[in-house]
Amino acid sequence: MTPYLKIIKSSYTLLSFFYFIANTIIRTIQNVPTSHKIILVSLYYLVFSLFITRIFYGSPLKIISTYIYGKF
């Protein structure tokens, strides 16, 4: 298998995984009361934003502590 096909296969697998997780989250949210939906959506948004922050900027806790306490 060529390197390009490996990249395409791994990208497809990763997208399939995210699609499965998104569908699971959506089905879970649709089956709970409205007050719980707000809490779940907030929690999922927080986890997702921390995940994205960690990918691009490193540790979110380090960023927050640097913002609060200044440089180490």
N, CA, C and O atoms as a GROMACS GRO file, in nm:
protein
  288
    1MET      N    1   0.085  -0.117   0.000
    1MET     CA    2   0.000   0.000   0.000
    1MET      C    3   0.090   0.124   0.000
    1MET      O    4   0.186   0.132   0.077
    2THR      N    5   0.059   0.219  -0.085
    2THR     CA    6   0.141   0.340  -0.095
    2THR      C    7   0.116   0.431   0.026
    2THR      O    8   0.013   0.418   0.092
    3PRO      N    9   0.209   0.521   0.054
    3PRO     CA   10   0.188   0.613   0.167
    3PRO      C   11   0.062   0.698   0.153
    3PRO      O   12  -0.004   0.728   0.252
    4TYR      N   13   0.029   0.735   0.029
    4TYR     CA   14  -0.092   0.816   0.009
    4TYR      C   15  -0.217   0.738   0.044
    4TYR      O   16  -0.310   0.792   0.105
    5LEU      N   17  -0.221   0.611   0.007
    5LEU     CA   18  -0.338   0.529   0.042
    5LEU      C   19  -0.346   0.507   0.193
    5LEU      O   20  -0.455   0.501   0.248
    6LYS      N   21  -0.232   0.496   0.259
    6LYS     CA   22  -0.233   0.482   0.405
    6LYS      C   23  -0.290   0.607   0.471
    6LYS      O   24  -0.367   0.599   0.566
    7ILE      N   25  -0.251   0.724   0.419
    7ILE     CA   26  -0.303   0.850   0.474
    7ILE      C   27  -0.454   0.859   0.452
    7ILE      O   28  -0.528   0.898   0.543
    8ILE      N   29  -0.499   0.823   0.333
    8ILE     CA   30  -0.642   0.828   0.303
    8ILE      C   31  -0.718   0.730   0.392
    8ILE      O   32  -0.824   0.764   0.444
    9LYS      N   33  -0.665   0.611   0.408
    9LYS     CA   34  -0.732   0.511   0.491
    9LYS      C   35  -0.738   0.555   0.637
    9LYS      O   36  -0.842   0.541   0.701
   10SER      N   37  -0.629   0.609   0.689
   10SER     CA   38  -0.628   0.653   0.828
   10SER      C   39  -0.719   0.774   0.847
   10SER      O   40  -0.784   0.787   0.950
   11SER      N   41  -0.723   0.864   0.748
   11SER     CA   42  -0.812   0.980   0.757
   11SER      C   43  -0.958   0.935   0.757
   11SER      O   44  -1.039   0.988   0.833
   12TYR      N   45  -0.990   0.839   0.672
   12TYR     CA   46  -1.127   0.787   0.667
   12TYR      C   47  -1.164   0.721   0.799
   12TYR      O   48  -1.276   0.739   0.849
   13THR      N   49  -1.072   0.646   0.856
   13THR     CA   50  -1.098   0.580   0.984
   13THR      C   51  -1.120   0.683   1.094
   13THR      O   52  -1.211   0.668   1.176
   14LEU      N   53  -1.039   0.788   1.096
   14LEU     CA   54  -1.054   0.893   1.197
   14LEU      C   55  -1.187   0.966   1.180
   14LEU      O   56  -1.255   0.993   1.279
   15LEU      N   57  -1.223   0.999   1.057
   15LEU     CA   58  -1.351   1.065   1.033
   15LEU      C   59  -1.468   0.975   1.070
   15LEU      O   60  -1.568   1.023   1.124
   16SER      N   61  -1.457   0.846   1.042
   16SER     CA   62  -1.562   0.752   1.080
   16SER      C   63  -1.578   0.746   1.231
   16SER      O   64  -1.690   0.738   1.282
   17PHE      N   65  -1.467   0.749   1.303
   17PHE     CA   66  -1.471   0.748   1.449
   17PHE      C   67  -1.541   0.873   1.502
   17PHE      O   68  -1.627   0.864   1.589
   18PHE      N   69  -1.504   0.992   1.450
   18PHE     CA   70  -1.567   1.116   1.494
   18PHE      C   71  -1.716   1.117   1.459
   18PHE      O   72  -1.797   1.168   1.536
   19TYR      N   73  -1.752   1.061   1.344
   19TYR     CA   74  -1.892   1.052   1.306
   19TYR      C   75  -1.970   0.964   1.404
   19TYR      O   76  -2.081   0.998   1.444
   20PHE      N   77  -1.911   0.851   1.442
   20PHE     CA   78  -1.975   0.761   1.538
   20PHE      C   79  -1.992   0.829   1.673
   20PHE      O   80  -2.099   0.820   1.734
   21ILE      N   81  -1.888   0.899   1.720
   21ILE     CA   82  -1.896   0.968   1.848
   21ILE      C   83  -2.002   1.079   1.843
   21ILE      O   84  -2.080   1.094   1.937
   22ALA      N   85  -2.005   1.155   1.734
   22ALA     CA   86  -2.103   1.263   1.720
   22ALA      C   87  -2.245   1.207   1.720
   22ALA      O   88  -2.333   1.264   1.785
   23ASN      N   89  -2.269   1.098   1.649
   23ASN     CA   90  -2.402   1.037   1.648
   23ASN      C   91  -2.441   0.986   1.786
   23ASN      O   92  -2.556   1.000   1.827
   24THR      N   93  -2.347   0.928   1.857
   24THR     CA   94  -2.375   0.879   1.992
   24THR      C   95  -2.412   0.994   2.084
   24THR      O   96  -2.507   0.984   2.162
   25ILE      N   97  -2.338   1.103   2.075
   25ILE     CA   98  -2.367   1.220   2.158
   25ILE      C   99  -2.504   1.278   2.123
   25ILE      O  100  -2.581   1.313   2.212
   26ILE      N  101  -2.534   1.288   1.995
   26ILE     CA  102  -2.663   1.344   1.953
   26ILE      C  103  -2.778   1.257   2.000
   26ILE      O  104  -2.878   1.309   2.050
   27ARG      N  105  -2.765   1.125   1.986
   27ARG     CA  106  -2.871   1.035   2.033
   27ARG      C  107  -2.888   1.045   2.184
   27ARG      O  108  -3.001   1.040   2.234
   28THR      N  109  -2.778   1.059   2.257
   28THR     CA  110  -2.786   1.073   2.402
   28THR      C  111  -2.857   1.202   2.440
   28THR      O  112  -2.943   1.202   2.528
   29ILE      N  113  -2.822   1.310   2.375
   29ILE     CA  114  -2.882   1.440   2.407
   29ILE      C  115  -3.031   1.442   2.373
   29ILE      O  116  -3.109   1.505   2.444
   30GLN      N  117  -3.072   1.375   2.266
   30GLN     CA  118  -3.212   1.375   2.226
   30GLN      C  119  -3.300   1.297   2.323
   30GLN      O  120  -3.422   1.316   2.324
   31ASN      N  121  -3.242   1.209   2.403
   31ASN     CA  122  -3.322   1.125   2.492
   31ASN      C  123  -3.327   1.174   2.636
   31ASN      O  124  -3.376   1.103   2.723
   32VAL      N  125  -3.278   1.294   2.663
   32VAL     CA  126  -3.280   1.346   2.800
   32VAL      C  127  -3.364   1.473   2.805
   32VAL      O  128  -3.388   1.535   2.701
   33PRO      N  129  -3.410   1.512   2.926
   33PRO     CA  130  -3.489   1.635   2.940
   33PRO      C  131  -3.409   1.760   2.902
   33PRO      O  132  -3.286   1.756   2.891
   34THR      N  133  -3.480   1.870   2.882
   34THR     CA  134  -3.418   1.994   2.834
   34THR      C  135  -3.312   2.046   2.930
   34THR      O  136  -3.206   2.090   2.885
   35SER      N  137  -3.337   2.042   3.060
   35SER     CA  138  -3.238   2.094   3.155
   35SER      C  139  -3.108   2.014   3.148
   35SER      O  140  -2.999   2.069   3.159
   36HIS      N  141  -3.122   1.884   3.129
   36HIS     CA  142  -3.002   1.801   3.117
   36HIS      C  143  -2.931   1.826   2.984
   36HIS      O  144  -2.809   1.816   2.976
   37LYS      N  145  -3.008   1.859   2.880
   37LYS     CA  146  -2.947   1.889   2.750
   37LYS      C  147  -2.855   2.009   2.761
   37LYS      O  148  -2.745   2.009   2.705
   38ILE      N  149  -2.898   2.110   2.833
   38ILE     CA  150  -2.816   2.231   2.849
   38ILE      C  151  -2.686   2.196   2.920
   38ILE      O  152  -2.579   2.242   2.880
   39ILE      N  153  -2.695   2.117   3.025
   39ILE     CA  154  -2.575   2.077   3.100
   39ILE      C  155  -2.484   1.991   3.013
   39ILE      O  156  -2.363   2.013   3.011
   40LEU      N  157  -2.541   1.894   2.942
   40LEU     CA  158  -2.459   1.806   2.858
   40LEU      C  159  -2.392   1.882   2.744
   40LEU      O  160  -2.274   1.860   2.716
   41VAL      N  161  -2.466   1.970   2.679
   41VAL     CA  162  -2.407   2.047   2.569
   41VAL      C  163  -2.295   2.135   2.621
   41VAL      O  164  -2.191   2.147   2.556
   42SER      N  165  -2.315   2.197   2.736
   42SER     CA  166  -2.209   2.280   2.795
   42SER      C  167  -2.086   2.197   2.828
   42SER      O  168  -1.974   2.239   2.803
   43LEU      N  169  -2.108   2.079   2.884
   43LEU     CA  170  -1.996   1.992   2.919
   43LEU      C  171  -1.922   1.945   2.794
   43LEU      O  172  -1.799   1.947   2.791
   44TYR      N  173  -1.996   1.902   2.692
   44TYR     CA  174  -1.931   1.858   2.568
   44TYR      C  175  -1.855   1.972   2.502
   44TYR      O  176  -1.745   1.952   2.451
   45TYR      N  177  -1.913   2.093   2.504
   45TYR     CA  178  -1.845   2.208   2.446
   45TYR      C  179  -1.717   2.239   2.522
   45TYR      O  180  -1.614   2.270   2.461
   46LEU      N  181  -1.721   2.232   2.654
   46LEU     CA  182  -1.603   2.257   2.735
   46LEU      C  183  -1.493   2.155   2.706
   46LEU      O  184  -1.377   2.193   2.688
   47VAL      N  185  -1.528   2.028   2.702
   47VAL     CA  186  -1.429   1.924   2.674
   47VAL      C  187  -1.372   1.940   2.534
   47VAL      O  188  -1.251   1.927   2.515
   48PHE      N  189  -1.456   1.968   2.437
   48PHE     CA  190  -1.409   1.986   2.299
   48PHE      C  191  -1.316   2.107   2.288
   48PHE      O  192  -1.213   2.100   2.222
   49SER      N  193  -1.353   2.218   2.352
   49SER     CA  194  -1.269   2.337   2.344
   49SER      C  195  -1.136   2.316   2.415
   49SER      O  196  -1.033   2.365   2.369
   50LEU      N  197  -1.135   2.243   2.527
   50LEU     CA  198  -1.009   2.212   2.594
   50LEU      C  199  -0.922   2.120   2.509
   50LEU      O  200  -0.800   2.134   2.507
   51PHE      N  201  -0.985   2.027   2.439
   51PHE     CA  202  -0.912   1.937   2.350
   51PHE      C  203  -0.846   2.015   2.236
   51PHE      O  204  -0.729   1.994   2.205
   52ILE      N  205  -0.922   2.106   2.175
   52ILE     CA  206  -0.867   2.188   2.066
   52ILE      C  207  -0.757   2.279   2.119
   52ILE      O  208  -0.654   2.296   2.053
   53THR      N  209  -0.777   2.338   2.236
   53THR     CA  210  -0.674   2.424   2.296
   53THR      C  211  -0.547   2.346   2.321
   53THR      O  212  -0.437   2.395   2.296
   54ARG      N  213  -0.561   2.225   2.371
   54ARG     CA  214  -0.443   2.143   2.398
   54ARG      C  215  -0.367   2.109   2.270
   54ARG      O  216  -0.244   2.106   2.269
   55ILE      N  217  -0.439   2.083   2.161
   55ILE     CA  218  -0.373   2.051   2.034
   55ILE      C  219  -0.291   2.170   1.985
   55ILE      O  220  -0.176   2.153   1.943
   56PHE      N  221  -0.349   2.290   1.989
   56PHE     CA  222  -0.283   2.405   1.929
   56PHE      C  223  -0.189   2.480   2.023
   56PHE      O  224  -0.087   2.533   1.979
   57TYR      N  225  -0.222   2.486   2.152
   57TYR     CA  226  -0.146   2.571   2.243
   57TYR      C  227  -0.076   2.498   2.356
   57TYR      O  228  -0.005   2.562   2.434
   58GLY      N  229  -0.094   2.370   2.370
   58GLY     CA  230  -0.034   2.298   2.482
   58GLY      C  231  -0.135   2.284   2.595
   58GLY      O  232  -0.256   2.275   2.570
   59SER      N  233  -0.088   2.283   2.716
   59SER     CA  234  -0.173   2.260   2.832
   59SER      C  235  -0.263   2.380   2.861
   59SER      O  236  -0.213   2.491   2.878
   60PRO      N  237  -0.396   2.360   2.866
   60PRO     CA  238  -0.486   2.471   2.900
   60PRO      C  239  -0.463   2.524   3.041
   60PRO      O  240  -0.478   2.644   3.065
   61LEU      N  241  -0.428   2.435   3.135
   61LEU     CA  242  -0.404   2.480   3.272
   61LEU      C  243  -0.285   2.574   3.280
   61LEU      O  244  -0.286   2.670   3.357
   62LYS      N  245  -0.182   2.547   3.201
   62LYS     CA  246  -0.065   2.634   3.199
   62LYS      C  247  -0.102   2.771   3.144
   62LYS      O  248  -0.056   2.873   3.195
   63ILE      N  249  -0.184   2.775   3.041
   63ILE     CA  250  -0.228   2.902   2.983
   63ILE      C  251  -0.309   2.981   3.084
   63ILE      O  252  -0.289   3.102   3.101
   64ILE      N  253  -0.401   2.914   3.153
   64ILE     CA  254  -0.486   2.982   3.251
   64ILE      C  255  -0.403   3.032   3.368
   64ILE      O  256  -0.420   3.146   3.412
   65SER      N  257  -0.312   2.949   3.419
   65SER     CA  258  -0.230   2.992   3.532
   65SER      C  259  -0.136   3.105   3.493
   65SER      O  260  -0.109   3.194   3.574
   66THR      N  261  -0.085   3.104   3.369
   66THR     CA  262  -0.001   3.213   3.322
   66THR      C  263  -0.082   3.342   3.313
   66THR      O  264  -0.032   3.450   3.345
   67TYR      N  265  -0.207   3.331   3.270
   67TYR     CA  266  -0.294   3.448   3.260
   67TYR      C  267  -0.326   3.504   3.399
   67TYR      O  268  -0.328   3.625   3.418
   68ILE      N  269  -0.350   3.415   3.495
   68ILE     CA  270  -0.388   3.459   3.630
   68ILE      C  271  -0.267   3.509   3.708
   68ILE      O  272  -0.270   3.618   3.765
   69TYR      N  273  -0.160   3.430   3.711
   69TYR     CA  274  -0.046   3.461   3.798
   69TYR      C  275   0.068   3.530   3.726
   69TYR      O  276   0.165   3.569   3.792
   70GLY      N  277   0.062   3.548   3.598
   70GLY     CA  278   0.173   3.606   3.524
   70GLY      C  279   0.271   3.498   3.486
   70GLY      O  280   0.243   3.379   3.501
   71LYS      N  281   0.386   3.539   3.437
   71LYS     CA  282   0.486   3.440   3.395
   71LYS      C  283   0.549   3.373   3.515
   71LYS      O  284   0.558   3.432   3.623
   72PHE      N  285   0.592   3.249   3.496
   72PHE     CA  286   0.654   3.173   3.605
   72PHE      C  287   0.794   3.218   3.627
   72PHE      O  288   0.863   3.165   3.715
   0.00000   0.00000   0.00000
